[in-house]
Amino acid sequence: MATEFNDLSIQGNPYADSFHNLIKNQGANFATGVPCGVLRYFIQNFEKDNNFLYIPGQNEPESIGIAAGAYLGGKSPLIYMQNSGLLKSINEIGSLLLPYHLPVLFIVAYRGCEGEDAPQHFITGGITNHTLKGLDIFHTELEEDNIEQVVADTYKFMREKNKPAVILIKRGWSSHNPHESRSEDQKNNAFLEQIEKQENNSYDFQSIALNMCSRMINRSNYTNHKLMKREEAIDAVMDAITPQHAVFSTTGLISRSIYERYDAPNQFYNPGAFGMVSSIGLGFACARIDKRSVVVDGDSSLLTNFGTLVTIGNYQPKNLTHVVIDNNAYASCSEEKSCSDKANFPFVAALQGYPLIYIVNTSAELNKAVKESFSKPGPSFIHAKIGLGGRRDFKRPLDLPYIAERFKQYFKE
């Protein structure tokens, strides 16, 4: 175990390669997730295979959002993670993948199972199977001699049930040993090269701050203007939308308002999986670079998935417009205060590489910013400050499988 853990070389595993080829034959072409050493051979194959679109997330729930968006964009995605991350993501599985009938494959490192020696994994390992049974999710264990059967059974389940499925992979699942590890000198040299690279690429924060300010346009003085209300902001955004745009709206009143007043097949509502709307939009934008994706987010939603700014900034989808409607509150609950007034969303987005930043607080400015973002390479970040209050009695989107399939078919190539 120790030798396997400390050996960072990846020389290839014929059993992992066989698995990779089999899932490719089943149509798999998109991968996202969070690494685990047990899965290193699988991850290497996703990274080096040009037939896979590979967009890792910052955490497991975000990866589920990315995979969901990729599926809606016509991809056949899979997600890799440790079983601790799987348990962390129960809400996203239960409120996004299952109710929308999104058949996404999970490749999960089965830590804490019998034979493991890391006590921090014992409890999560002990409840992994029970949890998957409770969710009625097909799951099986991968071994050297059952790869073909596991892949066939898993994809058969996903296609018949339109549900996610899980392949569990124990540490030591394969007896393959590359018999090659890096010497200590090689490891030390690699470490020193990495440090030197980081030093050469160190940030000049003063220059970055000045550059950010120069890129921000339409910045309003919030204290001297009467802030628009939520529906005014939504109207301003939706007025800019055409049938060619893919629209993703966040949990709560924003989605309910758009659904009741603007429902159309080019819109995906995210009533559950709080915070994941930006990740869903990112996954779709990467899968369908020919379509403009518009994410209508909220301040509390973005705070819940703050790392999405890092992911979006890193992968630079030129076809993504990210609108954040910010009332400094959990308005869909009981208007409890959020921390958005301290979050500096536009500055963080600029630091992460969004090339176009707008700060607005009137409906005219917001409408103009959205329209302008469509004509420029993104990702674009639009921070729209609004006031509290507004209508609350909107109907809910209830037929979620229909909404997902309608959206997917609408944008089918």
C-alpha positions, 0 to 999 in steps of 0.5 A: 500500500505504501509503495503504491501511494508514494509512487507518483509514476503512472506507466499505464495499466492494461486493465484500466486501458481496457475499461477506458476503451469499453466505455468509449465504445458505449459513447463516453466522451466527457469527464470531470471530477476530483482526483483520488490516487486509486483512480490515477490510471483512469484519470490519466486516460481521460487527460490524454484521450483527445476524444474526451472533453476533460473539465475537472471541477474544484469539488465533487458537487461542482463536477456533478453540475458540470456533467449535468450541463455536458449531458444537456449539451449532448455529451455522454459524461462520467464523473470520478471521485472518492466515495467520501465525495459521493456522499458529500454530493447526495443533494446534487444527486438527489435534487438534480441527476435523479429528478431530471433523469440524467444518466451520468456514470460515476467512477468511485474510489471505494475507500474505507471498505474491508481491508482499508487501513485509513480510519478517516474512511471507515464510517463513509466506507461502511455506509457507501453501499447502504446509501446507494441502495437507498437512492436506488442507484445501480452500483457494482465493483470493478475487478480485473476479470469482470470489466466487460460485464460491469461496463455492459451492465452499467450502461444497460441500466443507465439507458433503460432507467435514465438514472445515474450509476456507480462503479466502485473501485477498491484500492488494489483492484488490479494486480498490475504493477509497473515496477517503475518509480521515480528516484528521490533525486528525480522527485526532488528535481521535479519539486524544485522545477515546480517551485521555480515555475511558480516563482517565475509566474508570481502575480504583480497584484498592483498591476492586476488590480489596476487592470481589473479597474480598467476593464470594469464598465457601467459601474454604478453608485449603489447608494445614489440610485434607487435599486431595481427589483428582482423582476425588473432585473429578470425582465432586463435579462430576458429581453436580451434573450433570443431563441438561440440562447441557452438559459440556465436559472438558479434555485428559488424565485429566480427560476420560478419567475422565469418559468411562469413568465418566460417559459420556453424550451431553450431554458433550464431551471435548477430548482434543486442543487443549490449553487450549481447553476453556473457549473451546469452552464459551464458544462453546457457551454464547453459541450456546445461551443456553438451556442451562447450560454446565459447563467442567471445566478443569485448572490447566495447561490454563487457564494455556495459554489464560489469555486465556480469562478476559478473553474470558469476563469480557468477554462475560459468558455468564450460563449458564456455570460454569467449574470449574478442578481445580488440582493445581499440575501437569501431572498427565496427563503426569508430574506436572511442576509448573505455575505455578498456585500463582502465577497467582491464578486466582480473583483474575484471574477476579474482575478480569475480571468473573466475578460469582461466585467460589468457592474450595473444597478439599473434595468437599462444598464443590465439589458445593455450589458447582457446584449453587449456580452453576446458580441464579445468573447467571454466568459463575461461577468455581470454583477447586477445589484438589486433591492429586496422585495418582490412577488413570491407566489410564482408557480414551480416547474414540476415536470423536471424530466420533461424540462430536461429532455425538452431542453436537450432535444431543442439544442440537439445537433 
